[in-house]
């Protein structure tokens, strides 16, 4: 599936991108350096379990650097169970309920999902169109399909 780049604030994971994906490195400080950090070791352990076809029983410490709206959407995505999907519309309705709004735009949700800074762990690949179609994925639809297939075969 290609290389993966991780970012951290020194304590928590702040980014996880497939190399070359859309919005790669968004939010990173221009000054950065390669380091070995405990959070990277923990994240690599999580990824090894995940790509080994098993459900990780922990989540590395995350620090989502985003707007409050995007953070809320990331929270909803984190609750999508392994091997299952949720539509942009369902996420929009859930967000509207949580915030006592009459309605929320699926397009706004789609934008927040596309800008998810911590791919795979915050499972934006589990978000699909209303009819279940595979729509949009910053790392490419081929990767989205591979991740969903991995989860289906491991169930």
MARTIKOL-23086 format. One line per 10 residues: number of its first residue (from 0); their letters; for each residue x, y, z of C-alpha. Coordinates in pm, 1 decimal. Example, Ala and Ser with C-alpha at 12.3 -4.5 7.8 and 13.67 -1.06 7.14 Angstrom:
<nodes>
0 = AS = 1230.0 -450.0 780.0; 1367.0 -106.0 714.0 .
</nodes>
This chain:
<nodes>
0 = XXXXXXXXXX = 0.0 0.0 0.0; 303.8 224.3 14.3; 498.5 408.1 277.8; 343.6 572.9 580.8; 466.8 887.3 751.2; 394.9 962.1 1117.6; 400.7 1294.6 1302.6; 393.6 1370.3 1674.0; 400.8 1658.5 1917.7; 645.3 1451.7 2122.8 .
10 = XXXXXXXXXX = 374.3 1282.2 2327.2; 77.9 1203.5 2102.3; 31.6 1113.5 1738.1; -64.4 1420.7 1534.1; -40.5 1278.6 1183.9; -45.2 955.4 988.2; -42.5 973.5 609.6; 23.9 739.9 323.1; 319.6 885.7 138.6; 195.2 1110.4 -139.8 .
20 = XXXXXXXXXX = -168.7 1123.4 -32.2; -371.9 1439.7 -71.7; -320.4 1683.8 219.0; 1.0 1497.7 311.8; 163.8 1665.7 610.5; -113.2 1922.2 657.2; -64.7 2101.6 985.8; 300.2 2008.3 1023.3; 540.6 2270.3 1143.8; 785.2 2369.8 869.5 .
30 = XXXXXXXXXX = 1063.6 2279.5 1112.1; 1054.5 1911.3 1180.8; 1304.9 1639.3 1247.9; 1321.3 1263.9 1241.1; 1315.4 1110.3 1586.1; 1237.8 781.8 1746.7; 959.3 836.9 1998.0; 759.7 599.0 2218.9; 437.2 713.9 2046.6; 582.5 604.4 1712.0 .
40 = XXXXXXXXXX = 671.7 263.0 1855.5; 316.4 230.6 1992.3; 166.2 341.7 1659.7; 382.6 94.0 1468.0; 265.0 -181.3 1702.7; -97.2 -77.0 1634.7; -32.3 -79.2 1257.2; 137.4 -421.7 1274.9; -167.9 -565.7 1451.0; -406.5 -395.2 1207.0 .
50 = XXXXXXXXXX = -221.3 -497.1 890.2; -181.3 -844.0 1041.1; -558.7 -879.1 1005.5; -649.9 -834.7 1371.4; -841.4 -567.4 1560.6; -602.7 -362.4 1777.3; -721.3 -357.7 2139.5; -579.1 -12.0 2206.7; -555.6 327.7 2040.4; -233.7 526.3 2052.8 .
60 = XXXXXXXXXX = -264.1 865.8 2220.1; -395.5 1107.5 1956.6; -382.2 1485.3 1929.7; -603.0 1596.1 1640.9; -491.0 1941.9 1536.0; -803.2 2070.1 1367.2; -1107.0 2290.6 1408.3; -1360.6 2191.3 1675.2; -1594.3 2074.3 1396.0; -1327.3 1853.1 1238.8 .
70 = XXXXXXXXXX = -1230.8 1715.7 1579.9; -1595.1 1622.7 1641.6; -1614.6 1446.9 1304.7; -1293.5 1259.4 1389.2; -1454.9 1152.5 1716.5; -1753.8 1012.0 1529.4; -1523.3 828.4 1286.1; -1328.6 676.7 1576.2; -1652.8 513.9 1690.7; -1717.2 335.4 1358.1 .
80 = XXXXXXXXXX = -1656.1 -30.2 1441.0; -1385.9 -229.5 1265.5; -1523.0 -390.0 950.1; -1828.2 -161.9 932.3; -1902.7 157.1 741.8; -2100.6 473.3 796.2; -2222.1 720.8 535.8; -2139.3 1089.9 521.5; -2511.5 1154.0 573.1; -2522.4 936.6 885.3 .
90 = XXXXXXXXXX = -2224.1 1123.6 1027.9; -2392.7 1456.2 944.3; -2711.6 1348.3 1122.9; -2519.0 1223.8 1425.2; -2322.6 1549.3 1447.0; -2645.1 1750.9 1417.5; -2801.5 1548.9 1702.1; -2492.1 1590.5 1921.8; -2485.2 1966.0 1870.7; -2862.7 2023.7 1870.4 .
100 = XXXXXXXXXX = -2856.2 2152.3 1514.3; -3153.8 2105.5 1288.7; -2927.6 1964.2 1016.4; -2567.3 1942.9 903.4; -2433.8 1940.9 551.0; -2292.5 1610.2 425.0; -2052.9 1818.4 213.3; -1909.9 1984.2 524.6; -1868.3 1639.2 677.4; -1698.7 1520.0 358.0 .
110 = XXXXXXXXXX = -1450.7 1805.7 376.0; -1366.2 1724.3 738.0; -1329.2 1354.5 655.5; -1098.7 1434.4 361.6; -873.8 1643.5 587.2; -846.2 1375.4 858.3; -483.2 1409.0 972.4; -456.0 1059.6 1123.2; -553.5 811.3 852.6; -628.7 447.4 929.2 .
120 = XXXXXXXXXX = -642.3 491.3 1309.3; -915.3 753.1 1267.4; -1089.3 534.0 1010.5; -1196.5 773.1 736.0; -1173.4 475.8 497.6; -1491.4 344.7 665.4; -1693.4 645.1 545.5; -1895.8 574.8 231.6; -2163.2 731.8 15.3; -2529.4 706.4 113.5 .
130 = XXXXXXXXXX = -2575.4 411.4 -121.5; -2265.7 237.0 15.8; -2047.5 346.5 -275.8; -1678.4 412.3 -222.4; -1650.3 784.5 -265.1; -1341.1 990.3 -206.1; -1036.2 898.3 -4.9; -735.8 1127.4 24.2; -502.5 828.3 -12.7; -687.3 697.5 -319.9 .
140 = XXXXXXXXXX = -987.6 473.0 -369.2; -763.1 171.9 -434.7; -620.7 200.7 -81.9; -966.8 256.2 65.9; -1085.2 -64.0 -97.2; -776.5 -253.2 25.4; -834.1 -135.2 384.1; -1202.6 -229.8 375.9; -1118.1 -568.1 220.5; -857.3 -627.3 493.1 .
150 = XXXXX = -1117.3 -559.0 761.3; -1379.4 -780.9 595.0; -1140.3 -1072.3 554.3; -1023.8 -1046.1 915.5; -1371.3 -1054.1 1065.9 .
</nodes>
